[in-house]
Amino acid sequence: MAAPLPRPRKRLGQHFLVDQNIVRKILDLAAVRHDETVLEIGPGRGALTGPLCDRAERVIGIEVDADLYRHLHETLSDRPTLDLRLGDALAFPFNTLPEGTVVVANLPYYLSTPLLFALLEARERLSRLVVMLQTEVARRIVAGPGNADYGVLSVLLQCWTIPKLAFRVSPTCFRPQPDVGSSVLSLRIRSEPAAPIADTKLFTRVVRAAFAHRRKTVSNSLRDEGFGQGSVQAGLAQARVAPGRRAETLSIVEFAALAEALAARTEPPGNSV
């Protein structure tokens, strides 16, 4: 008799994908080759893991739930391509991944943003990502300037990846059913950023500071986040950004120009993406 499936843990936000049509669509979108390494964050009960093992040279699965980890070890013990790890994905050294790694994952929704930023830090090791996210987060990632959803996540991910909203997934495709909508997003790592960026840390700091107070102008928000008033005024003038504009109206090119203009006037603290 087969062992009972591990029960979902609410504190870990577990919703297991059970629709095989969605599994096939994700696998088709990822288009994993036999010579590629795949990173799967939160393999859960293994709906994607087994098929990925059939396609990839190696599948690194990071599972934080010890019961699910044991379940995967038992049910996929015949898959020599599986490299299963027990632990917190946020503590995983993504910069040690083989070059060209493909990320395929149903990301834990409560950790999706910090995980995306951590993966972005290791972008030089990745080729592309195919991830399931809460639809609200997916919309923020693909939003453009002037859109209410446009923010830090939009600018930083669009700067170093080409994101595309592939398809939506109904709550009925999961057990238990989530209370929010889900979407699958593909993100291809850019060979070059969307705009010339000399100082990645300063660029990231400027973007985060500009959006820190969304109701304020870029000028006031930067000042409130520690940039000197004189530096901000001179930087905006050099970048040809009107001081009365708000962050959600600036393009990636304009953020890059502003960061470059501030570079000679600012001593940035350690902060990166």
Buried (B, 14 or more C-beta within 10 A) or exposed (E): EEEEEBEBEEEBBBBBBEBEEBBEBBBEBBEBEEEBBBBBBBBBBBBBBBBBBEBBBBBBBBBBBEEBBBBBEEBBEEBEBBBBEBEEBBEBEBEEBEEBBBBBBBBBBEBBBEBBBBBBBBBEBBBBBBBBBBBEBBBBBBBEBEEEBBBBBBBBBBBBBEBEBBEEBEEEBBBEEBEEBBBBBBBBBEEEBBBEBEBBBBBBBBBBBBBBBEEBBBBBBBBEBEBBEEBBBBBBEBBEBEBEBBBBEBBBEBBBBBBBBBBEBBEBEEEBB
